[in-house]
Amino acid sequence: MNASESPNPPYFDVLLDRIASGDREAVTAFGRHVHWGLWDSPAAADGSAADYLQAAERMCQRICDAAKIQPPARIADVGCGFGGTIASLNERYQSLAMTGINIDPRQLQRAEEQVVPAADNQIQWTCADAASLPLDDAAFDAVLAVECIFHFDRPRFFAEASRILRPGGVLSLSDFVPQPQMADFMTGGAGAMSEAIRWTYGDVDMSCSLDGYEQLAAENGMRLLACEDVTEQTLPTYDFLCEGAQRWHDRHHAELFLQATGWLRKASRKKLIRYLILSFEKLGDRSC
Ligand SMILES: C[S@@+](CC[C@H](N)C(=O)[O-])C[C@H]1O[C@@H](n2cnc3c(N)ncnc32)[C@H](O)[C@@H]1O
């Protein structure tokens, strides 16, 4: 099977190998969260794995805060990776019933090993595709999708998120969102970069503009609540990732990673692609 046929992003194969081999930098930086970091002062980023972990935790908390969680609450974290978002909520709140969903059972196994529910919290891990969630209608107060929606069938995920949210519930996510003039280009898979991107990040769709999101929300009985552009605060991520890849033994994959990540860095610096935290409210009769 080649990388583009597997539902598991290729960067997770690399990461799981690095973790299994005891690579301390990989465990520190990505053993909990596998997403971009957020630095309130990007100039203060020091390039260390510990600094990266703190920045990733900050990003996670910012996305969770956009979901306006008020315990007791039921939360679905779709594309939960190693369970870092649920771990963070578990540490910050009580009386949460949380479900982590991921398509890759290897990641769920690590999540289950890493995250121990705090006294008053419940956690379930479920292997499923974001496009078809084995979860009840109107059963959740919040749905989270931290930096993973570009892997999903976006329209089907939106329909599923809307279905499982109660009226007034919130979907909070982060995504790489192209400016309107870039959206068509991204639909074509980012032109010459498409091969490097596919081999590094797998099947990704970064073609949904902010207008596209508002339309998806309207089509699924939701409305955009808030949009925060944190592109500038994510930029130290690229230096950290590219520095790390310089040390990979597999030079072929390191080169592809550097091409794909370097391309995204350039597009982000120019704000052609923005890193947005978006939240949406499920409309409907809250008294039901
Ligand atoms: C960049 S990682 C983010 C992981 C996690 N949200 C975090 O922030 O640490 C993207 C995640 O999406 C998951 N994923 C990809 N396609 C999926 C799908 N169709 N359904 C569910 N999860 C999926 C991947 O396995 C991976 O865990």
The ligand as an ORCA input file, in Angstrom:
! r2SCAN-3c Opt
* xyz 0 1
  C      -2.408     16.577     13.179
  S      -3.077     15.170     13.951
  C      -3.899     15.950     15.311
  C      -4.093     15.000     16.452
  C      -4.731     15.623     17.696
  N      -5.974     16.300     17.405
  C      -3.776     16.566     18.349
  O      -4.037     17.777     18.259
  O      -2.800     16.119     18.951
  C      -4.442     14.672     12.908
  C      -5.217     13.474     13.433
  O      -6.356     13.191     12.622
  C      -6.514     11.773     12.574
  N      -7.364     11.427     11.428
  C      -7.039     11.516     10.124
  N      -8.079     11.158      9.352
  C      -9.097     10.831     10.194
  C     -10.453     10.419     10.006
  N     -10.958     10.275      8.780
  N     -11.205     10.178     11.087
  C     -10.703     10.329     12.344
  N      -9.430     10.731     12.587
  C      -8.638     10.984     11.533
  C      -5.102     11.284     12.437
  O      -4.971      9.917     12.683
  C      -4.419     12.176     13.472
  O      -4.528     11.633     14.750
*
